[in-house]
């Protein structure tokens, strides 16, 4: 998980979210079933494309390149369930992009006294850190521990993918240190720096390896 900068709100939300919200809340207040064409209005291609852009095509939580393996989910940071925060269903600042696993692991859980880390308004490195392909929460940081445990940020399939990515970066770093020719050495370093960019999967873990080995 890394810091994410919120992009401009899509015009379709700016124009329609007040009316959409009022209609949605009307159904809930009348205790009527909300039609899917009302509750899912946020799930539109231009909204998802804006989220892809700001999240750099990665899950906002685990940093997986979601589209390579599955369909992305539009994540409601504060749950949109009618018993939670339905008024934020179409609120741009409440939307992110998540992989299906992180989205389902988080579910409708939300404790206002112990909220999950929000990478849009907080720097995750204040809460968590990486050692190799493992994510750890900082000592005595309950929010970080909850986020790590509830989202299962060290689930087996994530560990496997992170390890594969880190091993390729480690090989490049070792190659860099063993090379004597300065021109080739600089070319290898440039390749390494590309591989640890924030746009790449698992950049938190990749950067930790870079800092330790370079």
N, C-alpha and C positions, 0 to 999 in steps of 0.2 A: 504494500500500500504506500502510495506517495501523494504529495500535495497536488491538488487539481485546481486549476483556475476556471471559474464559471464563465462560459461564453454568453454571447448575446441571446436573449430570449427569442425563440422563433415567433414570427409575426402571427402565426395561427393561434398561439397561446395569448399573446398580447391582446389580440382582437376578441377572442372568444372566451377566455377563462372565467370571467365574471359571470356571464350567462350560463356557461356550462356548470359552474359551481352551484349557482342558484338552483338550476334544474335538478342536479344531483341531490342537493340537500333537501329539496322539496319532496322527492321520493322517500328519502330517509325519514323526514319529519312526519310524513303521512303513513309511515310504516308499510310502504309498498315495495315490492321487488324492483330493484333498479335494473332497467334493460341494459344488456351488454353494450349496445350501441351508444349508451350514455356513459356508463362507468369506464369504458375503454377508449374514450375519445383521445386520451393522451398518446395512445399507441399508434402513431402515425409516422410515416417514413421521414418527413422533414424534421420532426422532433427527434426521432432516433438518430438521424444523420448528424444533427447538432450535438447530441450526446456523444456519438462516436468521435467526433472531432475533438471535443474538449477532454475526453478520456483517452484519446490517442488509440482508439480501437481496442482498449483493454478493459477488463473488469475493474471497477473502481476500488474493489476490495482486495482481490488476490492477484491482480495484474496479469491474469491469463489473457492471451489474444483470443477472445471468445469466438469470433467468426470463423476461426480455423477449425473448430470442433463442434460448434453448436450455434443456436440462435441466441442473440443477446436478449436480456430482459431489461425493460425500463424499471429501474429501482426507485421506490418511494422511500426516502431516507426516514421520514416519519410515516408509519404505515397508513395506508388509505382506508383501512377497514372502517366500517361505519361506527364501530365502538372506539375507534382511535382518532384519526385525524382526516376524516373525509373531506374537510374544507381545503385540504392541501393536495387533493388528487391531481389538480392541474397547475399547481404552483411550480414555476420553473426552478426555483431555488431548492425545491424538495425532490427534484428528479435527478437520477444518475443512471449509469449503465453498469449492469452486473451480469456475471455469468449465471446460468440457471442454478448451479449448485449453491453459490453464495446467496443468491436471492431466496432460494427455498430454505436454506439453513437459517437465515435471518428471519424469514416469515413475518408475522405480525408482532413479534416481540419488540417492545420498546418501553423502557423504564425512564421516566423523565428525570429521576434521581441518579440514574446510571446509564446514560445514553451511549450508543456505539460511537466509535471514532468517526467523525465526519471529515473526510479528506478535502472537502470543498471549503471548510472554514477553519480547519486545524491542520497543523503539520504532523502527519502520522509519526515522524521520527521523534517527536516529543513523547510518544507513547510506546512505540515498538522499535525493535531493531533486529537485524539479521546477522546470524553467524552461519556462514555457509548457506545451505539451502533450508535452514530452519528459521522460523520467525519466533521471537521471544517478546514477551511483554516486560516493560520496565518494572523493577521491584515495587511492590506496594501500590501499583497502579491498577485499580479495580476496573476502570473503563477499558483499558488495554487488554486486561485478562479476559473480560467478558467478550470483547470483540474477537479476540483470537480463538476463544473456545467456542462461542456460538457459531461463528462462521467457519470453524474448523480450518483455519489457515495453514495447518500442518497436516491436512488429510493426505493419505498415501499417494494419490494420483498427482497432487500438487508437488509433493516432495520429489517424486520421480521426474517430473518435467523440469523443476528447478535444477535438480542435480545434473540432468543432461545439458541444460543451458550453461550452468556454471563450469562443467568440465570442458566444454568447448572454449570458454573464455580463459580458463586456467591454462589450457594448452597454448593459446595465443600469448599469454603473459610469460609463460616459460620460454616460448620461442623468442620473444622479445629480449629476455634477459640473456639468452645464449648467443644472440646474434652480435657479431663484432662490427659488421659494415654499418656505418651511421645512416646511410641512405635507406637501406632495407630496414634498419631498426626503427627509423621514423615512420616508414610505411606501415610496419606492424603496429606501432603505437597508435597511429591514426585509425587503424581497423579496430583495435581494442576500444578506443574512445567511442566509436560508432556503436559497438556492441553493448555499451553500458548506458547509452542515452535513455532518457526517461520514456521515449516512445517505444522502447523494446520491452518484451515481456520480462517480468521479475527483475525490474531495474533496481529495486531496493537491495536484493540479494547480490546482484551483479556488482553494484557499487561497493558493497562491503568487501567482496573479493578483491576488487581493484585497489581499494584503500589498503588492504592487508598485504598485497603482493607487489604493488608497484613502488 
